[in-house]
Amino acid sequence: MTERQDSREERFPRALWIRLIIYIAVGHVLAAFIWLLFEVGAKQ
């Protein structure tokens, strides 16, 4: 079981996970901003 965990961490290093989380967070913030623009534009 420890061998599988070691190989899994070798395939996906910690830096890759951090970068992936940052990209997902930035993508969601950008999507929320665009959605907010459409909501504000629809009310006017």
mmCIF entry with sequence, helices, sheets and N, C-alpha, C, O atoms, coordinates in Angstrom:
data_MODEL
# 
_entry.id   MODEL 
# 
_entity.id                         1 
_entity.type                       polymer 
_entity.pdbx_number_of_molecules   1 
# 
_entity_poly.entity_id                      1 
_entity_poly.type                           'polypeptide(L)' 
_entity_poly.nstd_linkage                   no 
_entity_poly.nstd_monomer                   no 
_entity_poly.pdbx_seq_one_letter_code       MTERQDSREERFPRALWIRLIIYIAVGHVLAAFIWLLFEVGAKQ 
_entity_poly.pdbx_seq_one_letter_code_can   MTERQDSREERFPRALWIRLIIYIAVGHVLAAFIWLLFEVGAKQ 
_entity_poly.pdbx_strand_id                 A 
# 
loop_
_entity_poly_seq.entity_id 
_entity_poly_seq.num 
_entity_poly_seq.mon_id 
_entity_poly_seq.hetero 
1 1  MET n 
1 2  THR n 
1 3  GLU n 
1 4  ARG n 
1 5  GLN n 
1 6  ASP n 
1 7  SER n 
1 8  ARG n 
1 9  GLU n 
1 10 GLU n 
1 11 ARG n 
1 12 PHE n 
1 13 PRO n 
1 14 ARG n 
1 15 ALA n 
1 16 LEU n 
1 17 TRP n 
1 18 ILE n 
1 19 ARG n 
1 20 LEU n 
1 21 ILE n 
1 22 ILE n 
1 23 TYR n 
1 24 ILE n 
1 25 ALA n 
1 26 VAL n 
1 27 GLY n 
1 28 HIS n 
1 29 VAL n 
1 30 LEU n 
1 31 ALA n 
1 32 ALA n 
1 33 PHE n 
1 34 ILE n 
1 35 TRP n 
1 36 LEU n 
1 37 LEU n 
1 38 PHE n 
1 39 GLU n 
1 40 VAL n 
1 41 GLY n 
1 42 ALA n 
1 43 LYS n 
1 44 GLN n 
# 
_struct_asym.id          A 
_struct_asym.entity_id   1 
# 
loop_
_struct_conf.conf_type_id 
_struct_conf.id 
_struct_conf.pdbx_PDB_helix_id 
_struct_conf.beg_label_comp_id 
_struct_conf.beg_label_asym_id 
_struct_conf.beg_label_seq_id 
_struct_conf.pdbx_beg_PDB_ins_code 
_struct_conf.end_label_comp_id 
_struct_conf.end_label_asym_id 
_struct_conf.end_label_seq_id 
_struct_conf.pdbx_end_PDB_ins_code 
_struct_conf.beg_auth_comp_id 
_struct_conf.beg_auth_asym_id 
_struct_conf.beg_auth_seq_id 
_struct_conf.end_auth_comp_id 
_struct_conf.end_auth_asym_id 
_struct_conf.end_auth_seq_id 
_struct_conf.pdbx_PDB_helix_class 
_struct_conf.details 
_struct_conf.pdbx_PDB_helix_length 
HELX_P HELX_P1 AA1 THR A 2  ? ARG A 11 ? THR A 2  ARG A 11 1 ? 10 
HELX_P HELX_P2 AA2 ARG A 14 ? LYS A 43 ? ARG A 14 LYS A 43 1 ? 30 
# 
_struct_conf_type.id          HELX_P 
_struct_conf_type.criteria    ? 
_struct_conf_type.reference   ? 
# 
loop_
_atom_site.group_PDB 
_atom_site.id 
_atom_site.type_symbol 
_atom_site.label_atom_id 
_atom_site.label_alt_id 
_atom_site.label_comp_id 
_atom_site.label_asym_id 
_atom_site.label_entity_id 
_atom_site.label_seq_id 
_atom_site.pdbx_PDB_ins_code 
_atom_site.Cartn_x 
_atom_site.Cartn_y 
_atom_site.Cartn_z 
_atom_site.occupancy 
_atom_site.B_iso_or_equiv 
_atom_site.pdbx_formal_charge 
_atom_site.auth_seq_id 
_atom_site.auth_comp_id 
_atom_site.auth_asym_id 
_atom_site.auth_atom_id 
_atom_site.pdbx_PDB_model_num 
ATOM 1   N N  . MET A 1 1  ? 0.829   -1.203 0.000   1.00 0.00 ? 1  MET A N  1 
ATOM 2   C CA . MET A 1 1  ? 0.000   0.000  0.000   1.00 0.00 ? 1  MET A CA 1 
ATOM 3   C C  . MET A 1 1  ? 0.870   1.262  0.000   1.00 0.00 ? 1  MET A C  1 
ATOM 4   O O  . MET A 1 1  ? 0.529   2.252  -0.647  1.00 0.00 ? 1  MET A O  1 
ATOM 5   N N  . THR A 1 2  ? 1.976   1.225  0.716   1.00 0.00 ? 2  THR A N  1 
ATOM 6   C CA . THR A 1 2  ? 2.852   2.400  0.725   1.00 0.00 ? 2  THR A CA 1 
ATOM 7   C C  . THR A 1 2  ? 3.520   2.585  -0.637  1.00 0.00 ? 2  THR A C  1 
ATOM 8   O O  . THR A 1 2  ? 3.801   3.715  -1.037  1.00 0.00 ? 2  THR A O  1 
ATOM 9   N N  . GLU A 1 3  ? 3.778   1.481  -1.355  1.00 0.00 ? 3  GLU A N  1 
ATOM 10  C CA . GLU A 1 3  ? 4.382   1.609  -2.682  1.00 0.00 ? 3  GLU A CA 1 
ATOM 11  C C  . GLU A 1 3  ? 3.447   2.349  -3.628  1.00 0.00 ? 3  GLU A C  1 
ATOM 12  O O  . GLU A 1 3  ? 3.904   3.159  -4.434  1.00 0.00 ? 3  GLU A O  1 
ATOM 13  N N  . ARG A 1 4  ? 2.145   2.085  -3.544  1.00 0.00 ? 4  ARG A N  1 
ATOM 14  C CA . ARG A 1 4  ? 1.189   2.794  -4.402  1.00 0.00 ? 4  ARG A CA 1 
ATOM 15  C C  . ARG A 1 4  ? 1.156   4.281  -4.064  1.00 0.00 ? 4  ARG A C  1 
ATOM 16  O O  . ARG A 1 4  ? 1.116   5.122  -4.961  1.00 0.00 ? 4  ARG A O  1 
ATOM 17  N N  . GLN A 1 5  ? 1.173   4.601  -2.792  1.00 0.00 ? 5  GLN A N  1 
ATOM 18  C CA . GLN A 1 5  ? 1.151   6.011  -2.394  1.00 0.00 ? 5  GLN A CA 1 
ATOM 19  C C  . GLN A 1 5  ? 2.416   6.726  -2.866  1.00 0.00 ? 5  GLN A C  1 
ATOM 20  O O  . GLN A 1 5  ? 2.350   7.875  -3.302  1.00 0.00 ? 5  GLN A O  1 
ATOM 21  N N  . ASP A 1 6  ? 3.555   6.063  -2.784  1.00 0.00 ? 6  ASP A N  1 
ATOM 22  C CA . ASP A 1 6  ? 4.805   6.669  -3.241  1.00 0.00 ? 6  ASP A CA 1 
ATOM 23  C C  . ASP A 1 6  ? 4.761   6.927  -4.739  1.00 0.00 ? 6  ASP A C  1 
ATOM 24  O O  . ASP A 1 6  ? 5.149   8.004  -5.192  1.00 0.00 ? 6  ASP A O  1 
ATOM 25  N N  . SER A 1 7  ? 4.291   5.949  -5.517  1.00 0.00 ? 7  SER A N  1 
ATOM 26  C CA . SER A 1 7  ? 4.242   6.130  -6.963  1.00 0.00 ? 7  SER A CA 1 
ATOM 27  C C  . SER A 1 7  ? 3.212   7.201  -7.340  1.00 0.00 ? 7  SER A C  1 
ATOM 28  O O  . SER A 1 7  ? 3.393   7.929  -8.316  1.00 0.00 ? 7  SER A O  1 
ATOM 29  N N  . ARG A 1 8  ? 2.144   7.290  -6.566  1.00 0.00 ? 8  ARG A N  1 
ATOM 30  C CA . ARG A 1 8  ? 1.137   8.317  -6.846  1.00 0.00 ? 8  ARG A CA 1 
ATOM 31  C C  . ARG A 1 8  ? 1.723   9.707  -6.598  1.00 0.00 ? 8  ARG A C  1 
ATOM 32  O O  . ARG A 1 8  ? 1.460   10.632 -7.368  1.00 0.00 ? 8  ARG A O  1 
ATOM 33  N N  . GLU A 1 9  ? 2.503   9.863  -5.547  1.00 0.00 ? 9  GLU A N  1 
ATOM 34  C CA . GLU A 1 9  ? 3.115   11.166 -5.265  1.00 0.00 ? 9  GLU A CA 1 
ATOM 35  C C  . GLU A 1 9  ? 4.207   11.491 -6.286  1.00 0.00 ? 9  GLU A C  1 
ATOM 36  O O  . GLU A 1 9  ? 4.446   12.662 -6.580  1.00 0.00 ? 9  GLU A O  1 
ATOM 37  N N  . GLU A 1 10 ? 4.859   10.482 -6.820  1.00 0.00 ? 10 GLU A N  1 
ATOM 38  C CA . GLU A 1 10 ? 5.867   10.732 -7.853  1.00 0.00 ? 10 GLU A CA 1 
ATOM 39  C C  . GLU A 1 10 ? 5.198   11.203 -9.135  1.00 0.00 ? 10 GLU A C  1 
ATOM 40  O O  . GLU A 1 10 ? 5.731   12.071 -9.827  1.00 0.00 ? 10 GLU A O  1 
ATOM 41  N N  . ARG A 1 11 ? 4.038   10.644 -9.461  1.00 0.00 ? 11 ARG A N  1 
ATOM 42  C CA . ARG A 1 11 ? 3.334   11.058 -10.673 1.00 0.00 ? 11 ARG A CA 1 
ATOM 43  C C  . ARG A 1 11 ? 2.808   12.482 -10.536 1.00 0.00 ? 11 ARG A C  1 
ATOM 44  O O  . ARG A 1 11 ? 2.914   13.273 -11.472 1.00 0.00 ? 11 ARG A O  1 
ATOM 45  N N  . PHE A 1 12 ? 2.247   12.810 -9.388  1.00 0.00 ? 12 PHE A N  1 
ATOM 46  C CA . PHE A 1 12 ? 1.682   14.138 -9.153  1.00 0.00 ? 12 PHE A CA 1 
ATOM 47  C C  . PHE A 1 12 ? 2.399   14.790 -7.977  1.00 0.00 ? 12 PHE A C  1 
ATOM 48  O O  . PHE A 1 12 ? 1.990   14.616 -6.829  1.00 0.00 ? 12 PHE A O  1 
ATOM 49  N N  . PRO A 1 13 ? 3.461   15.537 -8.250  1.00 0.00 ? 13 PRO A N  1 
ATOM 50  C CA . PRO A 1 13 ? 4.176   16.198 -7.147  1.00 0.00 ? 13 PRO A CA 1 
ATOM 51  C C  . PRO A 1 13 ? 3.312   17.265 -6.477  1.00 0.00 ? 13 PRO A C  1 
ATOM 52  O O  . PRO A 1 13 ? 2.313   17.723 -7.031  1.00 0.00 ? 13 PRO A O  1 
ATOM 53  N N  . ARG A 1 14 ? 3.724   17.641 -5.277  1.00 0.00 ? 14 ARG A N  1 
ATOM 54  C CA . ARG A 1 14 ? 2.951   18.611 -4.498  1.00 0.00 ? 14 ARG A CA 1 
ATOM 55  C C  . ARG A 1 14 ? 2.824   19.947 -5.228  1.00 0.00 ? 14 ARG A C  1 
ATOM 56  O O  . ARG A 1 14 ? 1.774   20.586 -5.153  1.00 0.00 ? 14 ARG A O  1 
ATOM 57  N N  . ALA A 1 15 ? 3.860   20.377 -5.926  1.00 0.00 ? 15 ALA A N  1 
ATOM 58  C CA . ALA A 1 15 ? 3.808   21.655 -6.654  1.00 0.00 ? 15 ALA A CA 1 
ATOM 59  C C  . ALA A 1 15 ? 2.737   21.618 -7.736  1.00 0.00 ? 15 ALA A C  1 
ATOM 60  O O  . ALA A 1 15 ? 2.081   22.626 -7.998  1.00 0.00 ? 15 ALA A O  1 
ATOM 61  N N  . LEU A 1 16 ? 2.559   20.453 -8.367  1.00 0.00 ? 16 LEU A N  1 
ATOM 62  C CA . LEU A 1 16 ? 1.538   20.333 -9.411  1.00 0.00 ? 16 LEU A CA 1 
ATOM 63  C C  . LEU A 1 16 ? 0.141   20.470 -8.812  1.00 0.00 ? 16 LEU A C  1 
ATOM 64  O O  . LEU A 1 16 ? -0.721  21.124 -9.399  1.00 0.00 ? 16 LEU A O  1 
ATOM 65  N N  . TRP A 1 17 ? -0.090  19.863 -7.656  1.00 0.00 ? 17 TRP A N  1 
ATOM 66  C CA . TRP A 1 17 ? -1.393  19.982 -6.998  1.00 0.00 ? 17 TRP A CA 1 
ATOM 67  C C  . TRP A 1 17 ? -1.676  21.423 -6.606  1.00 0.00 ? 17 TRP A C  1 
ATOM 68  O O  . TRP A 1 17 ? -2.795  21.906 -6.779  1.00 0.00 ? 17 TRP A O  1 
ATOM 69  N N  . ILE A 1 18 ? -0.660  22.122 -6.075  1.00 0.00 ? 18 ILE A N  1 
ATOM 70  C CA . ILE A 1 18 ? -0.845  23.521 -5.679  1.00 0.00 ? 18 ILE A CA 1 
ATOM 71  C C  . ILE A 1 18 ? -1.170  24.369 -6.889  1.00 0.00 ? 18 ILE A C  1 
ATOM 72  O O  . ILE A 1 18 ? -2.063  25.215 -6.834  1.00 0.00 ? 18 ILE A O  1 
ATOM 73  N N  . ARG A 1 19 ? -0.446  24.150 -7.997  1.00 0.00 ? 19 ARG A N  1 
ATOM 74  C CA . ARG A 1 19 ? -0.704  24.899 -9.221  1.00 0.00 ? 19 ARG A CA 1 
ATOM 75  C C  . ARG A 1 19 ? -2.101  24.605 -9.753  1.00 0.00 ? 19 ARG A C  1 
ATOM 76  O O  . ARG A 1 19 ? -2.793  25.514 -10.211 1.00 0.00 ? 19 ARG A O  1 
ATOM 77  N N  . LEU A 1 20 ? -2.522  23.346 -9.697  1.00 0.00 ? 20 LEU A N  1 
ATOM 78  C CA . LEU A 1 20 ? -3.852  22.966 -10.170 1.00 0.00 ? 20 LEU A CA 1 
ATOM 79  C C  . LEU A 1 20 ? -4.940  23.650 -9.344  1.00 0.00 ? 20 LEU A C  1 
ATOM 80  O O  . LEU A 1 20 ? -5.917  24.149 -9.903  1.00 0.00 ? 20 LEU A O  1 
ATOM 81  N N  . ILE A 1 21 ? -4.782  23.678 -8.030  1.00 0.00 ? 21 ILE A N  1 
ATOM 82  C CA . ILE A 1 21 ? -5.761  24.330 -7.160  1.00 0.00 ? 21 ILE A CA 1 
ATOM 83  C C  . ILE A 1 21 ? -5.815  25.824 -7.442  1.00 0.00 ? 21 ILE A C  1 
ATOM 84  O O  . ILE A 1 21 ? -6.896  26.413 -7.462  1.00 0.00 ? 21 ILE A O  1 
ATOM 85  N N  . ILE A 1 22 ? -4.647  26.447 -7.662  1.00 0.00 ? 22 ILE A N  1 
ATOM 86  C CA . ILE A 1 22 ? -4.624  27.881 -7.961  1.00 0.00 ? 22 ILE A CA 1 
ATOM 87  C C  . ILE A 1 22 ? -5.334  28.151 -9.283  1.00 0.00 ? 22 ILE A C  1 
ATOM 88  O O  . ILE A 1 22 ? -6.126  29.089 -9.376  1.00 0.00 ? 22 ILE A O  1 
ATOM 89  N N  . TYR A 1 23 ? -5.061  27.335 -10.316 1.00 0.00 ? 23 TYR A N  1 
ATOM 90  C CA . TYR A 1 23 ? -5.707  27.541 -11.611 1.00 0.00 ? 23 TYR A CA 1 
ATOM 91  C C  . TYR A 1 23 ? -7.218  27.379 -11.497 1.00 0.00 ? 23 TYR A C  1 
ATOM 92  O O  . TYR A 1 23 ? -7.968  28.153 -12.092 1.00 0.00 ? 23 TYR A O  1 
ATOM 93  N N  . ILE A 1 24 ? -7.675  26.381 -10.738 1.00 0.00 ? 24 ILE A N  1 
ATOM 94  C CA . ILE A 1 24 ? -9.113  26.169 -10.570 1.00 0.00 ? 24 ILE A CA 1 
ATOM 95  C C  . ILE A 1 24 ? -9.736  27.354 -9.831  1.00 0.00 ? 24 ILE A C  1 
ATOM 96  O O  . ILE A 1 24 ? -10.810 27.823 -10.208 1.00 0.00 ? 24 ILE A O  1 
ATOM 97  N N  . ALA A 1 25 ? -9.073  27.837 -8.789  1.00 0.00 ? 25 ALA A N  1 
ATOM 98  C CA . ALA A 1 25 ? -9.594  28.973 -8.024  1.00 0.00 ? 25 ALA A CA 1 
ATOM 99  C C  . ALA A 1 25 ? -9.666  30.224 -8.896  1.00 0.00 ? 25 ALA A C  1 
ATOM 100 O O  . ALA A 1 25 ? -10.676 30.928 -8.880  1.00 0.00 ? 25 ALA A O  1 
ATOM 101 N N  . VAL A 1 26 ? -8.607  30.510 -9.657  1.00 0.00 ? 26 VAL A N  1 
ATOM 102 C CA . VAL A 1 26 ? -8.604  31.687 -10.527 1.00 0.00 ? 26 VAL A CA 1 
ATOM 103 C C  . VAL A 1 26 ? -9.683  31.545 -11.600 1.00 0.00 ? 26 VAL A C  1 
ATOM 104 O O  . VAL A 1 26 ? -10.356 32.519 -11.934 1.00 0.00 ? 26 VAL A O  1 
ATOM 105 N N  . GLY A 1 27 ? -9.847  30.354 -12.132 1.00 0.00 ? 27 GLY A N  1 
ATOM 106 C CA . GLY A 1 27 ? -10.889 30.117 -13.138 1.00 0.00 ? 27 GLY A CA 1 
ATOM 107 C C  . GLY A 1 27 ? -12.276 30.372 -12.580 1.00 0.00 ? 27 GLY A C  1 
ATOM 108 O O  . GLY A 1 27 ? -13.122 30.949 -13.263 1.00 0.00 ? 27 GLY A O  1 
ATOM 109 N N  . HIS A 1 28 ? -12.521 29.950 -11.349 1.00 0.00 ? 28 HIS A N  1 
ATOM 110 C CA . HIS A 1 28 ? -13.824 30.180 -10.738 1.00 0.00 ? 28 HIS A CA 1 
ATOM 111 C C  . HIS A 1 28 ? -14.052 31.662 -10.456 1.00 0.00 ? 28 HIS A C  1 
ATOM 112 O O  . HIS A 1 28 ? -15.160 32.165 -10.643 1.00 0.00 ? 28 HIS A O  1 
ATOM 113 N N  . VAL A 1 29 ? -13.016 32.359 -10.009 1.00 0.00 ? 29 VAL A N  1 
ATOM 114 C CA . VAL A 1 29 ? -13.146 33.792 -9.756  1.00 0.00 ? 29 VAL A CA 1 
ATOM 115 C C  . VAL A 1 29 ? -13.444 34.526 -11.060 1.00 0.00 ? 29 VAL A C  1 
ATOM 116 O O  . VAL A 1 29 ? -14.295 35.415 -11.087 1.00 0.00 ? 29 VAL A O  1 
ATOM 117 N N  . LEU A 1 30 ? -12.758 34.167 -12.133 1.00 0.00 ? 30 LEU A N  1 
ATOM 118 C CA . LEU A 1 30 ? -12.998 34.797 -13.430 1.00 0.00 ? 30 LEU A CA 1 
ATOM 119 C C  . LEU A 1 30 ? -14.414 34.504 -13.927 1.00 0.00 ? 30 LEU A C  1 
ATOM 120 O O  . LEU A 1 30 ? -15.090 35.397 -14.438 1.00 0.00 ? 30 LEU A O  1 
ATOM 121 N N  . ALA A 1 31 ? -14.859 33.262 -13.778 1.00 0.00 ? 31 ALA A N  1 
ATOM 122 C CA . ALA A 1 31 ? -16.215 32.896 -14.190 1.00 0.00 ? 31 ALA A CA 1 
ATOM 123 C C  . ALA A 1 31 ? -17.254 33.654 -13.362 1.00 0.00 ? 31 ALA A C  1 
ATOM 124 O O  . ALA A 1 31 ? -18.271 34.088 -13.904 1.00 0.00 ? 31 ALA A O  1 
ATOM 125 N N  . ALA A 1 32 ? -17.016 33.818 -12.066 1.00 0.00 ? 32 ALA A N  1 
ATOM 126 C CA . ALA A 1 32 ? -17.947 34.558 -11.213 1.00 0.00 ? 32 ALA A CA 1 
ATOM 127 C C  . ALA A 1 32 ? -18.002 36.023 -11.618 1.00 0.00 ? 32 ALA A C  1 
ATOM 128 O O  . ALA A 1 32 ? -19.073 36.629 -11.592 1.00 0.00 ? 32 ALA A O  1 
ATOM 129 N N  . PHE A 1 33 ? -16.865 36.601 -11.993 1.00 0.00 ? 33 PHE A N  1 
ATOM 130 C CA . PHE A 1 33 ? -16.826 37.995 -12.422 1.00 0.00 ? 33 PHE A CA 1 
ATOM 131 C C  . PHE A 1 33 ? -17.606 38.183 -13.720 1.00 0.00 ? 33 PHE A C  1 
ATOM 132 O O  . PHE A 1 33 ? -18.371 39.137 -13.857 1.00 0.00 ? 33 PHE A O  1 
ATOM 133 N N  . ILE A 1 34 ? -17.411 37.271 -14.668 1.00 0.00 ? 34 ILE A N  1 
ATOM 134 C CA . ILE A 1 34 ? -18.157 37.357 -15.932 1.00 0.00 ? 34 ILE A CA 1 
ATOM 135 C C  . ILE A 1 34 ? -19.651 37.186 -15.676 1.00 0.00 ? 34 ILE A C  1 
ATOM 136 O O  . ILE A 1 34 ? -20.464 37.902 -16.259 1.00 0.00 ? 34 ILE A O  1 
ATOM 137 N N  . TRP A 1 35 ? -20.022 36.241 -14.806 1.00 0.00 ? 35 TRP A N  1 
ATOM 138 C CA . TRP A 1 35 ? -21.433 36.038 -14.463 1.00 0.00 ? 35 TRP A CA 1 
ATOM 139 C C  . TRP A 1 35 ? -22.008 37.302 -13.823 1.00 0.00 ? 35 TRP A C  1 
ATOM 140 O O  . TRP A 1 35 ? -23.138 37.693 -14.118 1.00 0.00 ? 35 TRP A O  1 
ATOM 141 N N  . LEU A 1 36 ? -21.226 37.942 -12.943 1.00 0.00 ? 36 LEU A N  1 
ATOM 142 C CA . LEU A 1 36 ? -21.673 39.172 -12.297 1.00 0.00 ? 36 LEU A CA 1 
ATOM 143 C C  . LEU A 1 36 ? -21.890 40.279 -13.329 1.00 0.00 ? 36 LEU A C  1 
ATOM 144 O O  . LEU A 1 36 ? -22.859 41.032 -13.233 1.00 0.00 ? 36 LEU A O  1 
ATOM 145 N N  . LEU A 1 37 ? -21.005 40.382 -14.307 1.00 0.00 ? 37 LEU A N  1 
ATOM 146 C CA . LEU A 1 37 ? -21.183 41.377 -15.361 1.00 0.00 ? 37 LEU A CA 1 
ATOM 147 C C  . LEU A 1 37 ? -22.489 41.149 -16.124 1.00 0.00 ? 37 LEU A C  1 
ATOM 148 O O  . LEU A 1 37 ? -23.208 42.102 -16.424 1.00 0.00 ? 37 LEU A O  1 
ATOM 149 N N  . PHE A 1 38 ? -22.793 39.897 -16.436 1.00 0.00 ? 38 PHE A N  1 
ATOM 150 C CA . PHE A 1 38 ? -24.041 39.591 -17.135 1.00 0.00 ? 38 PHE A CA 1 
ATOM 151 C C  . PHE A 1 38 ? -25.257 39.895 -16.267 1.00 0.00 ? 38 PHE A C  1 
ATOM 152 O O  . PHE A 1 38 ? -26.263 40.402 -16.764 1.00 0.00 ? 38 PHE A O  1 
ATOM 153 N N  . GLU A 1 39 ? -25.171 39.591 -14.974 1.00 0.00 ? 39 GLU A N  1 
ATOM 154 C CA . GLU A 1 39 ? -26.288 39.887 -14.066 1.00 0.00 ? 39 GLU A CA 1 
ATOM 155 C C  . GLU A 1 39 ? -26.539 41.393 -13.966 1.00 0.00 ? 39 GLU A C  1 
ATOM 156 O O  . GLU A 1 39 ? -27.687 41.835 -14.017 1.00 0.00 ? 39 GLU A O  1 
ATOM 157 N N  . VAL A 1 40 ? -25.483 42.172 -13.826 1.00 0.00 ? 40 VAL A N  1 
ATOM 158 C CA . VAL A 1 40 ? -25.622 43.628 -13.729 1.00 0.00 ? 40 VAL A CA 1 
ATOM 159 C C  . VAL A 1 40 ? -26.127 44.186 -15.056 1.00 0.00 ? 40 VAL A C  1 
ATOM 160 O O  . VAL A 1 40 ? -26.970 45.082 -15.074 1.00 0.00 ? 40 VAL A O  1 
ATOM 161 N N  . GLY A 1 41 ? -25.616 43.661 -16.159 1.00 0.00 ? 41 GLY A N  1 
ATOM 162 C CA . GLY A 1 41 ? -26.050 44.143 -17.476 1.00 0.00 ? 41 GLY A CA 1 
ATOM 163 C C  . GLY A 1 41 ? -27.488 43.803 -17.765 1.00 0.00 ? 41 GLY A C  1 
ATOM 164 O O  . GLY A 1 41 ? -28.162 44.562 -18.461 1.00 0.00 ? 41 GLY A O  1 
ATOM 165 N N  . ALA A 1 42 ? -27.988 42.687 -17.258 1.00 0.00 ? 42 ALA A N  1 
ATOM 166 C CA . ALA A 1 42 ? -29.366 42.284 -17.516 1.00 0.00 ? 42 ALA A CA 1 
ATOM 167 C C  . ALA A 1 42 ? -30.353 43.170 -16.755 1.00 0.00 ? 42 ALA A C  1 
ATOM 168 O O  . ALA A 1 42 ? -31.487 43.350 -17.199 1.00 0.00 ? 42 ALA A O  1 
ATOM 169 N N  . LYS A 1 43 ? -29.937 43.722 -15.619 1.00 0.00 ? 43 LYS A N  1 
ATOM 170 C CA . LYS A 1 43 ? -30.834 44.546 -14.815 1.00 0.00 ? 43 LYS A CA 1 
ATOM 171 C C  . LYS A 1 43 ? -30.983 45.950 -15.409 1.00 0.00 ? 43 LYS A C  1 
ATOM 172 O O  . LYS A 1 43 ? -31.968 46.636 -15.135 1.00 0.00 ? 43 LYS A O  1 
ATOM 173 N N  . GLN A 1 44 ? -30.022 46.375 -16.209 1.00 0.00 ? 44 GLN A N  1 
ATOM 174 C CA . GLN A 1 44 ? -30.083 47.724 -16.768 1.00 0.00 ? 44 GLN A CA 1 
ATOM 175 C C  . GLN A 1 44 ? -30.859 47.769 -18.072 1.00 0.00 ? 44 GLN A C  1 
ATOM 176 O O  . GLN A 1 44 ? -31.001 48.836 -18.669 1.00 0.00 ? 44 GLN A O  1 
# 
